[in-house]
Amino acid sequence: MTIITAVPPPQAPGDAALIPLGSSRIVPGPLRFLGRALRTLWSNGKARIGLVVLGLIILVAIFAPLIAPHSPTATTFTPYLDPSGDNWFGTTGNGQDVFSQMVYGGLGCHCWSASPRA
């Protein structure tokens, strides 16, 4: 049986053959997989919309302290207020701002989902 390769065999016994890689930049396996997966998702229109929405949610969660107008745990408002200019989504039964709770809730959710678990 004959093995046909594009690489010539080594000249001396015990020498390793030099295999050309095609490009000079070497990308580690996990990064190559991630890049290929993102390219595949980005090529699909529905998946692209999902990636954009997910990216926006992550950005809102990261910048929660800058976006949220009030503390999510402050009970300084009247309970059960309807949405208004001061409380965009209204208030809870405890007098907490619902919009601030939603923005800060995304931060905890994404931090928890990104944490390594057994």
Backbone as JSON, one array per atom type, in Angstrom:
{
  "sequence": "MTIITAVPPPQAPGDAALIPLGSSRIVPGPLRFLGRALRTLWSNGKARIGLVVLGLIILVAIFAPLIAPHSPTATTFTPYLDPSGDNWFGTTGNGQDVFSQMVYGGLGCHCWSASPRA",
  "N": [[0.85, -1.17, 0.0], [0.54, 2.21, -0.81], [1.19, 5.44, 0.42], [0.07, 8.57, -0.37], [1.15, 11.82, -0.2], [1.3, 15.44, 0.08], [3.57, 16.34, 1.18], [7.02, 15.92, 1.21], [8.87, 12.97, 2.2], [10.92, 12.7, 5.22], [14.51, 13.24, 5.07], [16.52, 11.94, 6.58], [16.43, 9.1, 8.77], [14.31, 9.37, 11.6], [14.12, 12.12, 11.56], [11.81, 14.79, 11.59], [9.17, 15.62, 9.39], [8.65, 18.72, 7.76], [5.71, 20.35, 7.82], [3.82, 22.35, 5.79], [1.7, 25.01, 6.81], [0.02, 26.69, 5.45], [-0.99, 29.33, 6.16], [0.52, 32.03, 7.92], [-0.46, 32.81, 10.36], [-1.49, 31.41, 13.35], [-4.28, 30.11, 14.8], [-5.73, 29.34, 17.88], [-7.56, 26.32, 18.67], [-10.17, 26.53, 20.13], [-10.8, 29.27, 19.65], [-10.9, 29.31, 16.89], [-13.09, 27.64, 16.49], [-15.1, 29.2, 17.72], [-15.08, 31.49, 16.08], [-15.85, 30.34, 13.63], [-18.41, 29.43, 14.32], [-19.72, 31.87, 14.91], [-19.58, 33.11, 12.39], [-21.21, 31.37, 10.93], [-23.68, 31.7, 12.26], [-24.08, 34.44, 11.79], [-24.52, 34.5, 9.09], [-27.11, 33.67, 8.75], [-30.26, 35.18, 8.55], [-32.31, 35.38, 10.58], [-30.94, 34.44, 12.81], [-28.99, 36.39, 12.96], [-30.48, 38.63, 13.75], [-31.22, 37.74, 16.29], [-28.68, 37.6, 17.5], [-28.0, 40.32, 17.53], [-30.0, 41.35, 19.23], [-29.4, 39.93, 21.58], [-26.82, 40.96, 22.03], [-27.48, 43.66, 22.57], [-28.95, 43.35, 24.94], [-26.96, 42.38, 26.63], [-25.2, 44.58, 26.62], [-26.83, 46.53, 27.86], [-27.06, 45.34, 30.36], [-24.4, 45.39, 31.22], [-23.87, 48.14, 31.38], [-25.64, 48.92, 33.39], [-25.53, 50.48, 35.87], [-25.25, 53.04, 34.78], [-27.47, 53.38, 33.17], [-29.87, 52.82, 34.59], [-32.25, 54.77, 36.28], [-32.77, 54.86, 39.02], [-32.09, 53.32, 42.23], [-32.33, 49.78, 42.36], [-33.23, 48.61, 44.69], [-34.27, 50.55, 46.31], [-36.91, 51.81, 48.28], [-38.47, 54.12, 48.0], [-40.62, 55.12, 46.63], [-44.15, 55.58, 45.92], [-46.23, 52.78, 46.42], [-47.41, 50.65, 43.77], [-47.57, 52.45, 41.56], [-48.56, 53.77, 38.39], [-46.99, 53.59, 35.1], [-44.82, 56.33, 34.47], [-43.15, 59.49, 33.84], [-41.1, 59.58, 35.7], [-40.96, 56.99, 36.77], [-40.55, 54.64, 34.61], [-41.62, 52.06, 34.05], [-43.41, 51.87, 36.07], [-44.13, 51.15, 39.58], [-43.42, 48.69, 42.14], [-45.26, 46.67, 44.57], [-43.89, 47.22, 46.86], [-42.89, 49.71, 46.47], [-40.72, 50.01, 44.74], [-38.7, 50.81, 41.88], [-39.61, 49.49, 38.81], [-38.37, 49.44, 36.25], [-35.66, 49.93, 36.84], [-35.15, 47.63, 38.34], [-35.42, 45.68, 36.36], [-33.3, 46.31, 34.61], [-31.01, 46.01, 36.25], [-31.45, 43.37, 36.94], [-30.86, 41.94, 34.62], [-28.09, 42.09, 34.61], [-27.28, 40.46, 36.79], [-28.32, 38.04, 35.89], [-26.87, 37.47, 33.5], [-24.28, 37.37, 34.51], [-24.48, 35.15, 36.17], [-25.11, 33.14, 34.33], [-22.79, 33.0, 32.87], [-20.96, 32.0, 34.6], [-18.75, 29.37, 35.64], [-19.95, 26.1, 36.14], [-20.42, 22.94, 37.8]],
  "CA": [[0.0, 0.0, 0.0], [1.31, 3.43, -0.95], [0.56, 6.63, 0.98], [0.39, 9.73, -1.19], [1.01, 13.08, 0.52], [1.89, 16.59, -0.58], [4.78, 16.65, 1.9], [8.03, 14.88, 0.96], [9.31, 12.27, 3.41], [12.17, 13.23, 5.77], [15.7, 12.71, 4.42], [17.21, 11.02, 7.47], [15.51, 8.45, 9.7], [14.16, 10.06, 12.88], [13.84, 13.54, 11.35], [10.4, 15.09, 11.37], [8.91, 16.35, 8.15], [8.1, 20.06, 7.94], [4.4, 20.41, 7.16], [3.41, 23.75, 5.62], [0.37, 25.26, 7.37], [-0.79, 27.49, 4.54], [-0.94, 30.73, 6.56], [1.5, 32.23, 8.99], [-1.09, 33.04, 11.67], [-2.01, 30.19, 13.93], [-5.37, 30.42, 15.71], [-6.03, 28.19, 18.74], [-8.76, 25.57, 18.33], [-11.43, 27.1, 20.62], [-11.09, 30.53, 18.97], [-11.28, 28.96, 15.53], [-14.46, 27.14, 16.59], [-15.99, 30.33, 18.01], [-15.17, 32.3, 14.87], [-16.64, 29.62, 12.64], [-19.8, 29.43, 14.78], [-20.28, 33.22, 14.73], [-19.77, 33.32, 10.95], [-22.37, 30.59, 10.52], [-24.88, 32.37, 12.79], [-24.25, 35.74, 11.17], [-24.99, 34.32, 7.71], [-28.55, 33.44, 8.8], [-30.92, 36.45, 8.89], [-32.99, 35.31, 11.88], [-29.91, 34.32, 13.84], [-28.33, 37.7, 13.07], [-31.35, 39.48, 14.58], [-31.07, 37.24, 17.65], [-27.38, 38.02, 18.02], [-28.05, 41.76, 17.8], [-30.82, 41.54, 20.43], [-28.61, 39.44, 22.7], [-25.77, 41.94, 22.28], [-28.07, 44.83, 23.22], [-29.28, 42.99, 26.33], [-25.69, 42.3, 27.38], [-24.71, 45.96, 26.81], [-27.67, 47.18, 28.89], [-26.7, 44.76, 31.65], [-23.06, 45.86, 31.61], [-23.95, 49.56, 31.74], [-26.81, 49.11, 34.25], [-25.44, 51.62, 36.78], [-25.37, 54.3, 34.05], [-28.77, 53.45, 32.5], [-30.97, 52.8, 35.54], [-32.38, 56.07, 36.92], [-32.91, 54.74, 40.47], [-31.58, 52.08, 42.81], [-33.35, 48.75, 42.25], [-33.7, 48.19, 46.01], [-34.82, 51.69, 47.04], [-38.36, 51.74, 48.47], [-38.83, 55.51, 48.26], [-41.75, 55.53, 45.8], [-45.47, 55.12, 46.31], [-46.49, 51.46, 45.83], [-48.36, 50.43, 42.66], [-47.72, 53.6, 40.66], [-48.58, 53.47, 36.96], [-45.83, 54.15, 34.41], [-44.78, 57.79, 34.37], [-41.85, 59.98, 33.42], [-40.13, 59.28, 36.73], [-40.89, 55.54, 36.84], [-40.96, 54.28, 33.25], [-42.47, 50.86, 34.06], [-44.21, 51.9, 37.29], [-43.47, 50.68, 40.8], [-43.93, 47.44, 42.71], [-46.04, 46.82, 45.8], [-42.99, 47.72, 47.91], [-42.45, 51.05, 46.11], [-39.44, 49.94, 44.02], [-38.79, 51.12, 40.45], [-39.58, 48.25, 38.04], [-37.38, 49.55, 35.18], [-34.33, 49.74, 37.44], [-35.02, 46.23, 38.7], [-35.21, 44.9, 35.14], [-31.96, 46.58, 34.08], [-30.06, 45.36, 37.14], [-31.7, 41.92, 36.89], [-30.12, 41.4, 33.48], [-26.68, 41.98, 35.0], [-27.14, 39.25, 37.6], [-28.65, 36.88, 35.07], [-25.77, 37.16, 32.6], [-23.12, 36.96, 35.3], [-24.72, 33.8, 36.65], [-25.06, 32.2, 33.22], [-21.42, 32.91, 32.37], [-20.09, 31.42, 35.61], [-18.55, 27.92, 35.45], [-20.66, 25.24, 37.1], [-20.13, 21.52, 37.59]],
  "C": [[0.9, 1.24, 0.0], [0.53, 4.61, -0.39], [1.02, 7.83, 0.16], [0.13, 10.99, -0.37], [1.65, 14.19, -0.28], [3.22, 16.97, 0.05], [5.8, 15.55, 1.62], [8.45, 14.21, 2.26], [10.61, 12.88, 3.93], [13.37, 12.52, 5.13], [16.41, 11.67, 5.29], [16.2, 10.37, 8.4], [15.49, 9.19, 11.04], [13.9, 11.54, 12.75], [12.34, 13.72, 11.09], [10.26, 15.86, 10.07], [8.29, 17.7, 8.49], [6.81, 20.14, 7.13], [4.0, 21.86, 7.01], [1.96, 23.92, 6.08], [-0.5, 26.13, 6.48], [-0.79, 28.97, 4.91], [-0.01, 30.85, 7.76], [0.83, 32.46, 10.34], [-1.76, 31.75, 12.13], [-3.05, 30.59, 14.97], [-5.65, 29.19, 16.56], [-7.39, 27.58, 18.39], [-10.06, 26.19, 18.84], [-11.79, 28.42, 19.94], [-11.51, 30.29, 17.53], [-12.73, 28.47, 15.5], [-15.45, 28.28, 16.82], [-16.16, 31.21, 16.79], [-16.02, 31.64, 13.8], [-18.12, 29.61, 13.03], [-20.44, 30.8, 14.59], [-20.5, 33.54, 13.26], [-21.01, 32.59, 10.45], [-23.66, 31.25, 11.01], [-25.14, 33.69, 12.09], [-24.77, 35.62, 9.74], [-26.49, 34.06, 7.64], [-29.24, 34.71, 9.28], [-31.58, 36.44, 10.25], [-31.99, 35.21, 13.02], [-29.18, 35.64, 14.04], [-29.16, 38.64, 13.94], [-31.24, 39.04, 16.04], [-29.75, 37.64, 18.28], [-27.36, 39.51, 18.37], [-28.86, 42.03, 19.08], [-30.05, 41.08, 21.67], [-27.48, 40.4, 23.05], [-26.29, 43.19, 22.98], [-28.41, 44.54, 24.68], [-28.02, 42.94, 27.18], [-25.12, 43.7, 27.63], [-25.51, 46.7, 27.87], [-27.3, 46.65, 30.26], [-25.34, 45.26, 32.13], [-23.11, 47.31, 32.1], [-25.16, 49.88, 32.61], [-26.68, 50.29, 35.21], [-25.58, 52.98, 36.08], [-26.77, 54.49, 33.46], [-29.92, 53.58, 33.5], [-31.06, 54.14, 36.27], [-32.42, 56.02, 38.45], [-32.26, 53.44, 40.94], [-32.68, 51.02, 42.72], [-33.92, 48.31, 43.6], [-34.31, 49.33, 46.82], [-36.35, 51.59, 47.11], [-38.92, 53.14, 48.75], [-40.05, 55.98, 47.47], [-43.06, 55.0, 46.37], [-45.73, 53.75, 45.66], [-47.54, 51.51, 44.73], [-48.61, 51.67, 41.81], [-47.76, 53.11, 39.21], [-47.31, 54.03, 36.32], [-45.94, 55.66, 34.25], [-43.39, 58.19, 33.89], [-40.76, 59.66, 34.42], [-39.9, 57.77, 36.88], [-41.44, 54.97, 35.54], [-41.87, 53.07, 33.2], [-43.35, 50.8, 35.31], [-43.4, 51.44, 38.48], [-44.14, 49.41, 41.29], [-44.78, 47.73, 43.94], [-45.2, 47.33, 46.96], [-42.5, 49.13, 47.6], [-41.1, 51.08, 45.42], [-39.68, 50.19, 42.54], [-38.61, 49.84, 39.64], [-38.52, 48.3, 36.93], [-35.97, 49.32, 35.72], [-34.11, 48.29, 37.84], [-34.77, 45.36, 37.47], [-33.8, 45.08, 34.59], [-30.92, 45.88, 34.95], [-30.24, 43.85, 37.17], [-30.99, 41.26, 35.74], [-28.66, 41.2, 33.81], [-26.45, 40.71, 35.8], [-27.38, 37.99, 36.8], [-27.48, 36.5, 34.17], [-24.5, 36.77, 33.36], [-23.27, 35.53, 35.78], [-24.61, 32.79, 35.5], [-23.66, 32.03, 32.67], [-20.49, 32.24, 33.39], [-19.94, 29.91, 35.39], [-19.25, 27.13, 36.55], [-20.32, 23.79, 36.78], [-21.32, 20.78, 37.05]]
}
